[in-house]
């Protein structure tokens, strides 16, 4: 048995339909002795009744603020702006360790409230490999949207779908012109997903990874019609695209999808745009002549919420069953404290870890 109390929160972003814990895995947690409270959510792809049937407690949306102090709040994307002080340990993608906009404010909320961020991006094994990620589906959807945009078949606003329905519109149709595609970061999870989607669309994408980007062949990059970036830089590297590249008259590149969406970070390998796109307006034109369209959506896997949630939850479950036994979770806590020091955030009394 365990004293662990997990609190699965409702996501405040209206387009976020994923969950880090699906009902079947919630049942396994409950059966192992974990107390699991699940907030009601009108948008989560799995209804709360399925969690209740799995033995979970049910609470109103947003009630994590009043959760018991020892509860660990679990989510995916950003927290609401209130409360100012965060007293709990939170598990989610914080996007706060590379000086992204709002990073200092978020860390200060934890420091002054006595809580801690256990960032899922930094839940890694001994070799630094991420243990739970949405990467494959992010890459798959990034490439799929790029294909549909390039073929003139991307309809807005975007709506969640199933892989079967997405693949139906992704497959090549009579009259579709051939085009060239490039995937950078092709050997990672996102890159593999992107290449798989391109194959579904009848396109054999050019795969680039570390070997091809050490000495970047910029004319070759600009010579492709479609580019999907799936590189998450952890150290500074020369950007793949610069403003002057967009004005190159020899540029064939017409459609760009940035799966990584590291906008605002000094490690961004595509510093040619300063704001993301979204489900309502998924495409932004960066240049009129020759045209260049950008897709930069930071929750792509939520467009396939059931498939992506199921895969992610399966990977996260073993880590939750071993919560507070050191290893990956201790590394998450260490990275949080390091980030606070790097940003000069004044530390309060952090929750026991």
Phi, psi and omega in degrees: 000161182220154176267006184295131175240111176261142182234104182277112187270157170289141178273131184283338179287128188293336181267003182268107183251356181283171173215145177281347179226116179272161186304321182295323178282331173300319179299319180294322177296314180297317181295335179277354179107000178284137169274123182235114175260133182239125178282146173297144180209126181284350186243344180302137187295333177258124182293152184296335179299329179291326177288320179298321179292337179275000177100011181276154170279153180242137181223158179295154177300134177084002184279001178301336180300327179260013180295155176307145185305326183278351181295145177254118185274127185245132177206196180235303187253198193299152175277159172294164183291342179238147007280164179293329182245130182254115189264346184261166164280134181238137172250115175188178177274101187276335182048053186229007187253003180235032177060035174292158177305131179087357184297314183296320180297318181296313181295325178293325178299320178291316185296316182285336180270347181088008179268191180206148177258122172254091191284125182297335178293337183250017172276095190230162176274189184296338181265359181092006181277133181295139185267338178215124185208154176262012192306314183303314184286330174298314179295319180300312182289323178301313179292321180299314179295323178296318178298311182297321177295315182295329180270002178075026184239015179273117182260137177244150359287156177286149177224149178301150184212190174248161180297322180299315180291322178296314181297330180298318180274345181278330182297146183297143179244164178301133179095349177293129178279147177287150175211165180259147182225147179232132174245119176260130190089036191291341185266352179275181180302309182296319180297319178296320177298317179297316180295324178295318179294318178300320178296321176300325180276003179083021183242129174267099185285147173286124181263122173243143173218211186304316184299323183276341183258353177298319176234085192295128174269087186296318176301323178293321177299310182290347181276357175268152180282323184230137178232132171243121177263122180234028182262127173251099183286139177248348174225156182299132174223157178302140181296149178284326179228138178238166180304319182293335178291326181293335181264006178292119182296342180273359183295124173267340184303126183238333184227127182234127172240120177262099181290325185291321178049061179264033184301136180091347180269143175294349178265005182297125180273356177232068183279047183249003176213157187237007177205151183282170168256175184215184184294328180288316178234081188287345186233136173236134178274117180274330178219143178274318182222122341295151187295147173216120181254138181247135168241122182216076184255128189267008173222048181308315183299343179291348175285341171238068192294323184288312182295314184290322178295318181298316179294316182295315181299320179298324179283325182283329186308310181300328180287323178291325178292339178249027183297142177067026175250025180083206177061232186303319182290325176295322177295322177300315181295319179298320181292326176297311181296322177298317180297321178298318179294318182297324181270359179069028180282131180289125185271136173261204178272100183290154178297153178302139181236000000 
